Every structure is written in C-alpha cells, then in structure tokens.
Amino acid sequence: MTPTPTPSPGRTTDARPTGTRFTRVLGAAVLLGLAWLVLFGLFLSPNDEKQKAGVRILYIHVPTAWLAYLAFIVTGIASAAYLFKRTRSLTWDRIAGASAEIGVLFMGITLVTGSLWGRISWGIFWTWDSRLTTTAFLFVTYIGYLAVRNLGGTHQQRARRSAIIALLAVLEVPLVHFSVKWWRPLHQQESVAEGKLSGLMLFSLFVGLIAFTLLYVWLLLHRQRVLAMEDALDDQGLDVALAERRAEGAQV
C-alpha cells in the first residue's frame, strides 16, 4: 500500500475551488450578454447609411469608453474612501487598484477600436484632435498610476500614495468627455445624447453597455480578491491567503 505523502511546509493540500455562487452566476450572465451582443451587433442591427458595416464598431467602442470612465471614477471614489479616516481600509485600496487595471484594459480597447473606426470614417488611423489626445493622455496617466502602485514600501504606503495620484488623475475624465463640446474636434459629437441612434442600433448599443458592465463587475470582484490574496501572501503566506479567500466565499 502506497503511503500518503506528507505535505511539505508552506504548501496546501486543500483543493476546494475559491469561486463563489454569485461570481459563477455573474460569469454565466457575462457570457450570455456577450453572446447577445454578438448576435445583435453583427447580425440583427442594420448598417449605417454612411458608414455601412463599419458602424458596428460602435457597439464595442462606446461601451468600453463609458466603462473605462466608470472604472476610473470608482478608483477615485475608493481612493477617497481610503484616505478618509473613518473608512480607511486596504480593501478600498484594492478596489481602487483593481478598477484602475480594468479601466486601462477597457481604455486600450477603446483606443484600438477608435483607430479602426477612424480609418473607416476619416481615412486615417489617428489624428491629434482634442478627444483623441486627451484620451491617450488619460490612458498613459493610469498606466503611470499602476506603475506607482508597484513601487516599494508597505501596503499602507502604497495605498496612500496611490490614492493621492488617483484623486488627481480622475479629474481628467470630464476633460476627455467634454472635449468634443469645448474644442469642436474632428471626433463626432455624442450620438446618444444627440438622439442620432434609434431602433435596433440604439438597442444593440445598450446591450453592449449591459454586457460590458457585467464584465466589469465580474473582473472587479475577482481582481480585488487576487490583490487581497497577494497582500496576505506577502504578510502571512499562501495557506492563510487561501483560507481567507475561501472564508469569504462561504459567506456569499
């Protein structure tokens, strides 16, 4: 009979999953929403009179831009909550960091899809008008924010310096959003606010907003938990980090 191996120190033999029922249901909703978006965005929504099939980029470009705004605003709110003494907790710092990472991802998608859309509409991939320039600057700013989070120091030092930078960086969001009104760039005005979308095109856009919002929440939950595990690993080791994560899942 083969003896059962003795687990080595610092390693865990607990193979239980760390997911929760809520995150699994949310993940299924994300997949359903994205499939719904593909169906409406690629097949059911009509072509635009001028841009033809190129308008379908709208259903990714606009939702990812709006969700990037939301992600950066959440980073700012969570950072403010950390700096406020009565709510000071590293959980707020982790939410801020996780949301910023997702925001950078979505903003990167926004820039890529925007350049493709620009090639169709303007004949060039990039032009340095006010909307594109401020968006690129916002993207670079939050990449810098994430770089600052990886500097040395304690968790509290990381949280404090990151929070201060986040509160300054979030001020760029309204600058980007209103740039099309303040400077009249080549970039078109807000199509939804101007009432230029209707029917299946408007419906498909909202499908995209719902799908990407669910994706944002799902990514935020998982990423901030990963950051919590990384902090626990730094402080106490892997076994304690997994135990805390599973305890959190048991409460949901």
C-alpha positions as CSV (number, residue, x, y, z in Angstrom):
1,M,0.0,0.0,0.0
2,T,1.4,3.3,-1.0
3,P,1.8,5.7,1.9
4,T,0.1,9.1,1.7
5,P,2.7,11.8,1.1
6,T,3.2,14.3,3.9
7,P,2.5,17.8,2.7
8,S,5.6,20.0,2.7
9,P,5.6,23.1,4.9
10,G,4.2,26.2,3.3
11,R,2.0,24.3,0.8
12,T,-1.7,23.4,1.0
13,T,-3.5,20.2,0.0
14,D,-6.9,21.8,0.1
15,A,-8.2,21.6,-3.5
16,R,-11.6,23.3,-2.9
17,P,-12.4,26.0,-5.5
18,T,-12.2,29.6,-4.4
19,G,-15.1,30.8,-6.6
20,T,-18.5,31.8,-5.2
21,R,-22.0,31.1,-6.3
22,F,-22.5,34.7,-7.1
23,T,-19.4,35.1,-9.3
24,R,-20.3,31.9,-11.1
25,V,-23.8,33.1,-11.9
26,L,-22.4,36.5,-12.8
27,G,-19.8,34.9,-15.1
28,A,-22.6,33.0,-16.9
29,A,-24.5,36.3,-17.3
30,V,-21.4,37.9,-18.8
31,L,-21.1,35.1,-21.4
32,L,-24.8,35.4,-22.2
33,G,-24.6,39.2,-22.5
34,L,-21.6,39.0,-24.8
35,A,-23.3,36.3,-27.0
36,W,-26.3,38.6,-27.1
37,L,-24.1,41.5,-28.2
38,V,-22.5,39.4,-31.0
39,L,-26.0,38.4,-32.2
40,F,-27.4,41.9,-32.3
41,G,-24.2,43.8,-33.1
42,L,-23.1,41.6,-36.1
43,F,-26.3,40.2,-37.5
44,L,-29.6,41.9,-36.4
45,S,-28.5,45.6,-36.2
46,P,-28.7,47.4,-39.6
47,N,-25.9,49.1,-41.4
48,D,-25.5,52.8,-41.2
49,E,-26.3,54.9,-44.3
50,K,-22.8,56.5,-44.4
51,Q,-20.5,54.2,-42.5
52,K,-22.2,50.9,-43.7
53,A,-21.0,47.9,-41.7
54,G,-18.2,50.0,-40.0
55,V,-20.8,51.4,-37.6
56,R,-20.8,48.0,-35.8
57,I,-17.5,49.0,-34.1
58,L,-19.8,51.4,-32.2
59,Y,-21.1,48.6,-30.1
60,I,-17.7,47.9,-28.6
61,H,-16.1,51.3,-28.8
62,V,-18.7,53.3,-26.9
63,P,-19.4,50.8,-24.1
64,T,-15.7,50.2,-23.4
65,A,-15.1,54.0,-23.3
66,W,-18.0,54.5,-20.8
67,L,-16.9,51.6,-18.7
68,A,-13.3,53.0,-18.6
69,Y,-14.8,56.3,-17.3
70,L,-16.7,54.4,-14.7
71,A,-13.7,52.3,-13.7
72,F,-11.5,55.4,-13.2
73,I,-14.3,57.1,-11.2
74,V,-14.6,54.0,-9.0
75,T,-10.9,54.2,-8.5
76,G,-11.2,57.8,-7.4
77,I,-14.1,57.1,-5.0
78,A,-12.4,54.1,-3.5
79,S,-9.2,56.2,-3.0
80,A,-11.1,58.9,-1.3
81,A,-12.7,56.3,1.0
82,Y,-9.2,55.0,1.9
83,L,-7.9,58.5,2.8
84,F,-11.0,59.2,5.0
85,K,-10.0,58.0,8.5
86,R,-13.4,56.5,9.4
87,T,-13.4,54.2,6.3
88,R,-9.7,53.6,6.0
89,S,-9.2,50.0,4.9
90,L,-6.9,48.3,2.5
91,T,-10.0,46.8,0.9
92,W,-10.7,50.3,-0.6
93,D,-7.1,50.4,-1.9
94,R,-7.5,47.0,-3.6
95,I,-10.8,48.0,-5.2
96,A,-9.1,51.2,-6.5
97,G,-6.2,49.2,-7.9
98,A,-8.4,46.5,-9.5
99,S,-10.8,49.1,-11.0
100,A,-7.9,51.0,-12.5
101,E,-6.4,47.9,-14.1
102,I,-9.8,47.1,-15.7
103,G,-10.2,50.8,-16.8
104,V,-6.8,50.7,-18.5
105,L,-7.8,47.5,-20.3
106,F,-11.1,49.0,-21.5
107,M,-9.4,52.3,-22.5
108,G,-6.9,50.3,-24.5
109,I,-9.8,48.6,-26.3
110,T,-11.4,52.0,-26.8
111,L,-8.2,53.4,-28.5
112,V,-7.8,50.4,-30.8
113,T,-11.4,50.3,-31.9
114,G,-11.4,54.0,-32.2
115,S,-8.4,53.9,-34.5
116,L,-10.1,51.3,-36.7
117,W,-13.3,53.4,-36.8
118,G,-11.3,56.5,-37.7
119,R,-9.7,54.7,-40.6
120,I,-13.2,53.9,-41.9
121,S,-14.6,57.4,-41.2
122,W,-11.7,59.7,-41.8
123,G,-9.3,57.7,-43.9
124,I,-6.6,57.7,-41.2
125,F,-6.0,55.6,-38.0
126,W,-5.0,58.6,-35.8
127,T,-5.2,62.3,-35.7
128,W,-4.2,64.6,-32.8
129,D,-7.5,66.2,-32.2
130,S,-8.7,67.1,-28.7
131,R,-10.7,64.0,-28.0
132,L,-8.1,61.5,-29.1
133,T,-5.2,63.4,-27.5
134,T,-6.9,63.8,-24.1
135,T,-8.0,60.1,-24.3
136,A,-4.4,59.0,-24.9
137,F,-3.2,61.2,-22.1
138,L,-5.8,59.6,-19.7
139,F,-4.6,56.2,-20.8
140,V,-1.0,57.0,-20.1
141,T,-1.8,58.6,-16.8
142,Y,-3.4,55.5,-15.4
143,I,-0.6,53.3,-16.7
144,G,1.6,55.6,-14.6
145,Y,-0.8,55.1,-11.6
146,L,-0.4,51.3,-11.9
147,A,3.3,51.7,-12.1
148,V,3.3,53.8,-8.9
149,R,1.3,51.0,-7.1
150,N,4.2,48.6,-7.8
151,L,6.8,50.7,-6.1
152,G,8.4,49.5,-2.9
153,G,7.1,50.1,0.7
154,T,4.4,48.8,3.0
155,H,0.8,48.2,1.9
156,Q,-0.3,51.4,3.7
157,Q,2.4,53.5,2.0
158,R,1.3,52.0,-1.4
159,A,-2.3,52.8,-0.6
160,R,-1.7,56.4,0.4
161,R,0.5,57.5,-2.5
162,S,-1.8,55.7,-5.0
163,A,-4.9,57.3,-3.5
164,I,-3.5,60.8,-3.9
165,I,-2.5,60.2,-7.5
166,A,-5.9,58.7,-8.3
167,L,-7.7,61.7,-7.0
168,L,-5.7,63.9,-9.3
169,A,-6.0,61.6,-12.3
170,V,-9.8,61.3,-12.1
171,L,-10.0,65.0,-12.9
172,E,-9.0,64.1,-16.4
173,V,-12.2,62.1,-17.0
174,P,-14.5,65.2,-17.5
175,L,-11.8,66.8,-19.6
176,V,-11.9,63.9,-22.0
177,H,-15.7,63.6,-22.0
178,F,-16.4,67.2,-22.7
179,S,-13.6,67.8,-25.1
180,V,-15.9,67.4,-28.1
181,K,-18.0,70.3,-26.9
182,W,-15.2,72.6,-25.7
183,W,-12.9,72.4,-28.7
184,R,-15.1,71.1,-31.6
185,P,-12.6,68.4,-32.7
186,L,-12.8,66.0,-35.7
187,H,-14.3,63.4,-33.4
188,Q,-18.1,63.3,-33.8
189,Q,-20.5,64.6,-31.0
190,E,-22.1,62.2,-28.6
191,S,-24.5,60.2,-30.8
192,V,-26.8,59.0,-27.9
193,A,-27.1,62.4,-26.3
194,E,-27.9,64.0,-29.7
195,G,-30.6,61.4,-30.4
196,K,-28.9,60.1,-33.5
197,L,-29.4,56.4,-32.7
198,S,-32.7,54.6,-32.7
199,G,-34.3,51.2,-33.2
200,L,-32.0,48.2,-33.2
201,M,-28.9,50.3,-33.4
202,L,-29.8,52.0,-30.1
203,F,-30.9,48.7,-28.6
204,S,-27.7,47.0,-29.6
205,L,-25.6,49.8,-28.0
206,F,-27.4,49.2,-24.7
207,V,-26.9,45.5,-25.0
208,G,-23.2,46.3,-25.2
209,L,-23.4,48.6,-22.2
210,I,-25.1,45.9,-20.1
211,A,-22.7,43.1,-21.3
212,F,-19.5,45.2,-20.6
213,T,-20.9,46.4,-17.2
214,L,-21.4,42.9,-16.1
215,L,-17.9,42.0,-17.3
216,Y,-16.5,45.0,-15.4
217,V,-18.2,43.9,-12.1
218,W,-17.0,40.3,-12.6
219,L,-13.5,41.3,-13.3
220,L,-13.5,43.8,-10.4
221,L,-14.7,41.1,-7.9
222,H,-12.0,38.6,-9.0
223,R,-9.2,41.0,-9.4
224,Q,-9.6,42.7,-6.0
225,R,-9.7,39.3,-4.4
226,V,-6.5,38.3,-6.1
227,L,-4.9,41.5,-4.8
228,A,-6.1,40.6,-1.3
229,M,-4.5,37.2,-1.6
230,E,-1.3,38.8,-2.8
231,D,-1.3,41.1,0.2
232,A,-2.0,38.1,2.5
233,L,0.8,36.2,0.8
234,D,3.2,39.0,1.5
235,D,2.2,39.2,5.1
236,Q,1.4,35.7,6.2
237,G,1.9,33.1,3.5
238,L,-0.1,31.3,0.8
239,D,-2.1,29.0,3.2
240,V,-3.6,31.9,5.1
241,A,-4.4,33.8,1.9
242,L,-6.4,30.8,0.5
243,A,-8.1,30.3,3.9
244,E,-9.3,33.9,4.0
245,R,-10.5,33.7,0.3
246,R,-12.5,30.5,1.0
247,A,-14.0,32.0,4.1
248,E,-15.1,35.0,2.1
249,G,-16.7,32.7,-0.5
250,A,-18.5,30.7,2.2
251,Q,-20.2,33.9,3.4
252,V,-21.7,34.7,0.0
